């Protein structure tokens, strides 16, 4: 129930909807070898300074005209024999070397996306269960979310939205720009750089990647990041991010990503998140459901296999006889959404209308749903629904609930006082 941190840009009050794209030229097409060589040369000199065409020619044992023809495409040149020398002279990292070789028509073994859907391997289920309270997301070769663990859904409810896509979330959602500290750097390093790598290696065979590049680069911030660098990255494994998550009361935590590529399902990858400090571990554990191994395995199987029902009513019935429908709050999230509170467990049955007409169902903690909809507290028509949701976030025992409510009230009053002081100071300037 805490106030979120300031956004990178003005908020329009629409919550976590994607930032509206602006018109931009289509760039989701295969990149030219000469364009990248020229860009790499501009930072390959001493201390990141430009290297001249003459210096690059000397380093690879070719003429200056050869380098000029390579960069401009004015005349065909033979590149294959001097690839190692060219990569060394340009100071390319392993991902960039693979990209250079691919564009030169010399494959170096970069894995290709598998064709077809493929069955989800049981190894993914075991990995999701093995780590206690581990947020984990399975996604395909164009970053579409395929499945997620219960802990991940508790921290990032947007995973439940139809058509959820990790790259779109990072690059064009307001949610990511609010939650990820130093967003511009991470948008470049684990967003744009991975997209550029995928476009070079698989853009010709997977049209979804080109379409994804065009969609995210319609945002002016992302387009500026794309144009500012030519770096590539093969994956996001081992990235450390500082984040402030609404489900954790916006208190900063440090997350490390671990990307796994199961051999049994090469068309999928899984990213798991771990936490660097004991306090972060404890904070995450307190905000995500606790279950014994048998129960967690059942929940993981439910989360990673599609759970769907025929109608929204059937989804609401999963909450049981004491379930509380939340139609007003569901409308705030968007069309094709159904929310039903389960008071005794403090969870919400969240159902979304899928393209095939069925309703995909997940059950997540009430707290992240409440944090996602702060504007509901200001609407008298939604007061009863929001109150029921807020009560479900507190302990069932009255004394414990009062203590936690007092702590949250004190925290909110302190933050309101700070914001009030800022607003007064702005009025006097």
C-alpha positions as semicolon CSV with decimal commas, in nm:
position;residue;x (nm);y (nm);z (nm)
1;X;0,000;0,000;0,000
2;X;0,302;0,224;-0,039
3;X;0,331;0,510;-0,282
4;X;0,539;0,411;-0,588
5;X;0,858;0,598;-0,671
6;X;0,866;0,880;-0,922
7;X;0,839;0,770;-1,283
8;X;1,088;0,847;-1,555
9;X;0,821;1,045;-1,737
10;X;0,490;1,209;-1,665
11;X;0,214;0,964;-1,575
12;X;-0,120;0,989;-1,748
13;X;-0,304;0,802;-1,475
14;X;-0,350;0,488;-1,679
15;X;-0,138;0,271;-1,453
16;X;0,080;0,006;-1,612
17;X;-0,046;0,022;-1,969
18;X;0,221;0,017;-2,242
19;X;0,349;0,357;-2,345
20;X;0,168;0,460;-2,666
21;X;0,402;0,414;-2,963
22;X;0,485;0,697;-3,198
23;X;0,541;0,675;-3,570
24;X;0,886;0,545;-3,659
25;X;1,052;0,394;-3,965
26;X;1,052;0,016;-3,985
27;X;1,386;-0,119;-3,868
28;X;1,297;-0,481;-3,803
29;X;1,499;-0,604;-4,099
30;X;1,828;-0,784;-4,143
31;X;2,124;-0,562;-4,050
32;X;2,405;-0,504;-4,303
33;X;2,754;-0,629;-4,234
34;X;2,908;-0,301;-4,352
35;X;2,692;-0,091;-4,120
36;X;2,801;-0,286;-3,814
37;X;3,168;-0,296;-3,916
38;X;3,163;0,081;-3,954
39;X;2,991;0,127;-3,620
40;X;3,230;-0,111;-3,444
41;X;3,528;0,067;-3,600
42;X;3,417;0,398;-3,451
43;X;3,482;0,265;-3,100
44;X;3,766;0,019;-3,169
45;X;4,056;0,261;-3,127
46;X;4,248;0,336;-2,810
47;X;4,025;0,441;-2,519
48;X;3,713;0,383;-2,729
49;X;3,810;0,640;-2,988
50;X;3,742;0,589;-3,361
51;X;3,976;0,369;-3,560
52;X;4,047;0,496;-3,910
53;X;3,976;0,291;-4,220
54;X;4,348;0,297;-4,290
55;X;4,430;0,152;-3,948
56;X;4,168;-0,122;-3,983
57;X;4,300;-0,208;-4,331
58;X;4,653;-0,244;-4,193
59;X;4,532;-0,461;-3,905
60;X;4,363;-0,713;-4,137
61;X;4,618;-0,696;-4,420
62;X;4,385;-0,538;-4,672
63;X;4,368;-0,211;-4,859
64;X;4,191;0,100;-4,740
65;X;3,964;0,071;-5,044
66;X;3,869;-0,282;-4,934
67;X;3,753;-0,147;-4,597
68;X;3,564;0,135;-4,767
69;X;3,388;-0,106;-5,004
70;X;3,304;-0,337;-4,712
71;X;3,145;-0,058;-4,511
72;X;2,953;0,105;-4,794
73;X;2,862;-0,205;-4,991
74;X;2,976;-0,024;-5,305
75;X;3,151;-0,339;-5,427
76;X;3,148;-0,703;-5,312
77;X;3,447;-0,804;-5,099
78;X;3,569;-1,138;-4,967
79;X;3,552;-1,140;-4,586
80;X;3,562;-1,505;-4,481
81;X;3,942;-1,549;-4,476
82;X;4,007;-1,248;-4,258
83;X;3,723;-1,289;-4,007
84;X;3,949;-1,364;-3,706
85;X;4,178;-1,069;-3,782
86;X;3,879;-0,842;-3,841
87;X;3,717;-0,947;-3,513
88;X;4,045;-0,895;-3,325
89;X;4,103;-0,552;-3,477
90;X;3,749;-0,442;-3,392
91;X;3,785;-0,581;-3,037
92;X;3,463;-0,779;-3,058
93;X;3,328;-0,986;-2,772
94;X;3,207;-1,346;-2,831
95;X;2,848;-1,244;-2,917
96;X;2,973;-0,980;-3,160
97;X;3,213;-1,230;-3,319
98;X;2,923;-1,468;-3,382
99;X;2,724;-1,183;-3,528
100;X;3,012;-1,083;-3,758
101;X;3,052;-1,441;-3,878
102;X;2,678;-1,482;-3,936
103;X;2,654;-1,165;-4,142
104;X;2,959;-1,277;-4,341
105;X;2,786;-1,607;-4,417
106;X;3,002;-1,819;-4,188
107;X;2,796;-1,984;-3,913
108;X;2,973;-2,034;-3,580
109;X;2,713;-2,256;-3,418
110;X;2,468;-2,002;-3,278
111;X;2,167;-2,210;-3,189
112;X;1,869;-2,176;-3,418
113;X;1,515;-2,153;-3,284
114;X;1,344;-2,486;-3,311
115;X;1,044;-2,515;-3,539
116;X;0,705;-2,602;-3,401
117;X;0,556;-2,563;-3,055
118;X;0,703;-2,863;-2,879
119;X;0,588;-3,005;-2,545
120;X;0,696;-2,835;-2,227
121;X;0,961;-3,063;-2,071
122;X;0,913;-3,197;-1,721
123;X;1,259;-3,059;-1,639
124;X;1,108;-2,711;-1,633
125;X;0,855;-2,823;-1,373
126;X;1,131;-2,970;-1,159
127;X;1,333;-2,649;-1,178
128;X;1,034;-2,437;-1,085
129;X;0,975;-2,655;-0,780
130;X;1,338;-2,697;-0,675
131;X;1,402;-2,341;-0,561
132;X;1,187;-2,217;-0,276
133;X;0,974;-1,917;-0,371
134;X;1,174;-1,871;-0,693
135;X;1,020;-1,637;-0,949
136;X;1,057;-1,815;-1,282
137;X;0,921;-1,745;-1,630
138;X;0,931;-1,970;-1,937
139;X;0,932;-1,788;-2,271
140;X;0,976;-1,865;-2,639
141;X;1,228;-1,739;-2,895
142;X;1,045;-1,409;-2,938
143;X;1,008;-1,354;-2,562
144;X;0,637;-1,444;-2,544
145;X;0,551;-1,573;-2,196
146;X;0,465;-1,942;-2,207
147;X;0,437;-2,014;-1,833
148;X;0,538;-1,877;-1,496
149;X;0,574;-1,984;-1,136
150;X;0,331;-1,876;-0,867
151;X;0,601;-1,661;-0,707
152;X;0,661;-1,478;-1,034
153;X;0,290;-1,407;-1,075
154;X;0,276;-1,269;-0,719
155;X;0,556;-1,022;-0,792
156;X;0,461;-0,936;-1,152
157;X;0,083;-0,978;-1,205
158;X;0,124;-0,854;-1,563
159;X;0,244;-1,203;-1,652
160;X;-0,120;-1,307;-1,635
161;X;-0,223;-1,069;-1,911
162;X;-0,300;-1,225;-2,251
163;X;-0,005;-1,193;-2,487
164;X;0,245;-1,107;-2,214
165;X;0,594;-1,057;-2,360
166;X;0,910;-1,008;-2,152
167;X;1,080;-0,778;-2,403
168;X;0,775;-0,556;-2,441
169;X;0,745;-0,540;-2,062
170;X;1,103;-0,426;-2,020
171;X;1,111;-0,178;-2,308
172;X;0,768;-0,020;-2,347
173;X;0,569;-0,070;-2,027
174;X;0,534;0,197;-1,761
175;X;0,559;-0,079;-1,504
176;X;0,918;-0,162;-1,598
177;X;1,028;0,202;-1,605
178;X;0,891;0,241;-1,254
179;X;1,029;-0,081;-1,109
180;X;1,372;-0,119;-1,273
181;X;1,638;0,118;-1,141
182;X;1,867;0,265;-1,411
183;X;1,612;0,162;-1,671
184;X;1,794;0,316;-1,969
185;X;2,107;0,108;-1,911
186;X;1,916;-0,218;-1,868
187;X;1,689;-0,140;-2,163
188;X;2,005;-0,116;-2,371
189;X;2,207;-0,405;-2,228
190;X;1,944;-0,677;-2,183
191;X;1,677;-0,539;-2,415
192;X;1,802;-0,380;-2,733
193;X;2,130;-0,573;-2,745
194;X;1,947;-0,909;-2,728
195;X;1,696;-0,795;-2,987
196;X;1,973;-0,690;-3,226
197;X;2,146;-1,028;-3,180
198;X;1,821;-1,216;-3,248
199;X;1,748;-1,001;-3,552
200;X;2,087;-1,079;-3,706
201;X;2,079;-1,452;-3,636
202;X;1,711;-1,540;-3,680
203;X;1,538;-1,235;-3,827
204;X;1,528;-1,383;-4,177
205;X;1,356;-1,701;-4,060
206;X;1,135;-1,579;-3,774
207;X;0,919;-1,282;-3,876
208;X;0,803;-1,235;-3,517
209;X;1,144;-1,097;-3,422
210;X;1,137;-0,828;-3,690
211;X;0,782;-0,735;-3,590
212;X;0,886;-0,714;-3,224
213;X;1,180;-0,487;-3,309
214;X;0,951;-0,255;-3,503
215;X;0,693;-0,247;-3,223
216;X;0,932;-0,159;-2,942
217;X;1,132;0,086;-3,155
218;X;0,813;0,281;-3,227
219;X;0,871;0,418;-2,876
220;X;1,109;0,718;-2,911
221;X;1,316;0,626;-2,604
222;X;1,377;0,272;-2,729
223;X;1,454;0,397;-3,081
224;X;1,712;0,638;-2,938
225;X;1,873;0,349;-2,747
226;X;1,874;0,137;-3,065
227;X;2,040;0,414;-3,267
228;X;2,299;0,495;-2,998
229;X;2,485;0,163;-3,008
230;X;2,557;-0,143;-3,220
231;X;2,637;-0,381;-2,937
232;X;2,482;-0,728;-2,929
233;X;2,417;-0,971;-2,644
234;X;2,332;-1,339;-2,682
235;X;2,136;-1,372;-2,355
236;X;2,050;-1,204;-2,026
237;X;2,209;-1,460;-1,795
238;X;2,384;-1,325;-1,487
239;X;2,245;-0,971;-1,506
240;X;2,211;-0,788;-1,173
241;X;1,919;-0,548;-1,141
242;X;1,817;-0,317;-0,861
243;X;1,438;-0,311;-0,845
244;X;1,151;-0,166;-0,642
245;X;0,848;-0,393;-0,662
246;X;0,496;-0,295;-0,555
247;X;0,436;-0,640;-0,405
248;X;0,733;-0,575;-0,172
249;X;0,612;-0,230;-0,066
250;X;0,844;-0,058;-0,317
251;X;1,146;-0,127;-0,095
252;X;1,457;-0,179;-0,316
253;X;1,584;-0,533;-0,372
254;X;1,872;-0,666;-0,581
255;X;1,788;-0,944;-0,826
256;X;2,014;-1,167;-1,034
257;X;1,882;-1,336;-1,348
258;X;1,964;-1,696;-1,442
259;X;1,871;-1,802;-1,796
260;X;1,833;-2,174;-1,862
261;X;1,800;-2,341;-2,202
262;X;1,660;-2,694;-2,164
263;X;1,795;-2,938;-2,421
264;X;1,459;-3,113;-2,437
265;X;1,284;-2,793;-2,547
266;X;1,522;-2,566;-2,742
267;X;1,233;-2,342;-2,850
268;X;1,193;-2,231;-2,489
269;X;1,412;-2,061;-2,230
270;X;1,351;-2,004;-1,862
271;X;1,467;-1,709;-1,657
272;X;1,483;-1,754;-1,281
273;X;1,544;-1,470;-1,036
274;X;1,747;-1,496;-0,715
275;X;1,804;-1,232;-0,447
276;X;2,147;-1,121;-0,330
277;X;2,092;-1,040;0,039
278;X;1,934;-1,217;0,335
279;X;1,696;-0,926;0,388
280;X;1,589;-0,940;0,025
281;X;1,531;-1,315;0,053
282;X;1,317;-1,267;0,363
283;X;1,117;-0,982;0,208
284;X;1,039;-1,182;-0,105
285;X;0,954;-1,494;0,094
286;X;0,706;-1,301;0,308
287;X;0,529;-1,166;-0,001
288;X;0,501;-1,495;-0,190
289;X;0,299;-1,801;-0,088
290;X;0,460;-2,064;0,136
291;X;0,381;-2,429;0,064
292;X;0,528;-2,767;0,135
293;X;0,693;-2,958;-0,149
294;X;0,386;-3,160;-0,248
295;X;0,164;-2,852;-0,255
296;X;0,425;-2,647;-0,443
297;X;0,459;-2,919;-0,706
298;X;0,083;-2,915;-0,759
299;X;0,081;-2,537;-0,786
300;X;0,375;-2,537;-1,026
301;X;0,207;-2,793;-1,246
302;X;-0,104;-2,576;-1,247
303;X;0,098;-2,265;-1,328
304;X;0,312;-2,413;-1,602
305;X;0,043;-2,609;-1,777
306;X;-0,251;-2,420;-1,916
307;X;-0,542;-2,407;-1,673
308;X;-0,854;-2,290;-1,850
309;X;-1,230;-2,304;-1,817
310;X;-1,513;-2,240;-2,060
311;X;-1,659;-1,921;-1,908
312;X;-1,578;-1,636;-1,671
313;X;-1,848;-1,772;-1,441
314;X;-1,671;-2,107;-1,423
315;X;-1,349;-1,926;-1,330
316;X;-1,526;-1,735;-1,051
317;X;-1,671;-2,061;-0,919
318;X;-1,316;-2,181;-0,849
319;X;-1,309;-1,935;-0,558
320;X;-1,569;-2,141;-0,375
321;X;-1,892;-2,047;-0,205
322;X;-1,731;-1,758;-0,013
323;X;-1,568;-1,604;-0,319
324;X;-1,622;-1,230;-0,366
325;X;-1,655;-1,109;-0,728
326;X;-1,454;-0,796;-0,809
327;X;-1,605;-0,681;-1,141
328;X;-1,522;-0,312;-1,092
329;X;-1,155;-0,380;-1,022
330;X;-1,144;-0,620;-1,318
331;X;-1,267;-0,343;-1,548
332;X;-0,978;-0,124;-1,435
333;X;-0,733;-0,390;-1,553
334;X;-0,898;-0,413;-1,892
335;X;-1,144;-0,604;-2,108
336;X;-1,144;-0,980;-2,092
337;X;-1,047;-0,993;-1,724
338;X;-1,232;-1,153;-1,431
339;X;-1,124;-1,122;-1,066
340;X;-1,268;-1,315;-0,773
341;X;-1,136;-1,280;-0,417
342;X;-1,083;-1,589;-0,201
343;X;-1,093;-1,430;0,149
344;X;-0,983;-1,732;0,353
345;X;-0,659;-1,774;0,155
346;X;-0,593;-1,406;0,079
347;X;-0,570;-1,483;-0,293
348;X;-0,744;-1,376;-0,612
349;X;-0,868;-1,598;-0,893
350;X;-0,748;-1,404;-1,199
351;X;-0,896;-1,517;-1,531
352;X;-0,827;-1,374;-1,877
353;X;-1,021;-1,437;-2,195
354;X;-0,790;-1,622;-2,440
355;X;-0,805;-1,592;-2,821
356;X;-0,973;-1,933;-2,843
357;X;-1,262;-1,810;-2,626
358;X;-1,167;-2,000;-2,312
359;X;-1,063;-1,833;-1,986
360;X;-0,708;-1,894;-1,861
361;X;-0,696;-1,905;-1,482
362;X;-0,428;-1,829;-1,223
363;X;-0,443;-1,772;-0,847
364;X;-0,217;-1,505;-0,698
365;X;-0,181;-1,321;-0,368
366;X;-0,424;-1,033;-0,309
367;X;-0,153;-0,780;-0,223
368;X;0,002;-0,733;-0,572
369;X;-0,349;-0,696;-0,717
370;X;-0,427;-0,420;-0,467
371;X;-0,098;-0,241;-0,532
372;X;-0,161;-0,251;-0,904
373;X;-0,494;-0,067;-0,863
374;X;-0,426;0,229;-0,629
375;X;-0,676;0,450;-0,813
376;X;-0,959;0,219;-0,699
377;X;-0,933;0,360;-0,345
378;X;-1,040;0,702;-0,478
379;X;-1,354;0,578;-0,653
380;X;-1,660;0,557;-0,421
381;X;-1,819;0,302;-0,654
382;X;-1,524;0,067;-0,598
383;X;-1,480;0,128;-0,225
384;X;-1,642;-0,198;-0,111
385;X;-1,443;-0,412;-0,354
386;X;-1,115;-0,238;-0,268
387;X;-1,187;-0,269;0,105
388;X;-1,248;-0,643;0,074
389;X;-0,923;-0,680;-0,123
390;X;-0,728;-0,476;0,133
391;X;-0,867;-0,678;0,425
392;X;-0,760;-1,001;0,255
393;X;-0,401;-0,867;0,249
394;X;-0,394;-0,845;0,630
395;X;-0,368;-1,136;0,877
396;X;-0,695;-1,309;0,959
397;X;-0,646;-1,268;1,335
398;X;-0,789;-0,925;1,435
399;X;-0,508;-0,810;1,666
400;X;-0,240;-0,900;1,413
401;X;-0,442;-0,730;1,138
402;X;-0,471;-0,413;1,346
403;X;-0,097;-0,406;1,411
404;X;-0,012;-0,448;1,045
405;X;-0,274;-0,189;0,944
406;X;-0,126;0,063;1,190
407;X;0,223;0,003;1,052
408;X;0,102;0,058;0,696
409;X;-0,090;0,370;0,797
410;X;0,219;0,518;0,963
411;X;0,426;0,443;0,656
412;X;0,171;0,602;0,425
413;X;0,133;0,912;0,646
414;X;0,509;0,965;0,643
415;X;0,522;0,943;0,265
416;X;0,219;1,169;0,225
417;X;0,391;1,423;0,447
418;X;0,698;1,418;0,224
419;X;0,489;1,455;-0,091
420;X;0,288;1,736;0,068
421;X;0,609;1,920;0,146
422;X;0,728;1,879;-0,213
423;X;0,393;2,006;-0,347
424;X;0,404;2,313;-0,119
425;X;0,759;2,394;-0,223
426;X;0,663;2,371;-0,589
427;X;0,381;2,619;-0,533
428;X;0,624;2,880;-0,396
429;X;0,880;2,852;-0,677
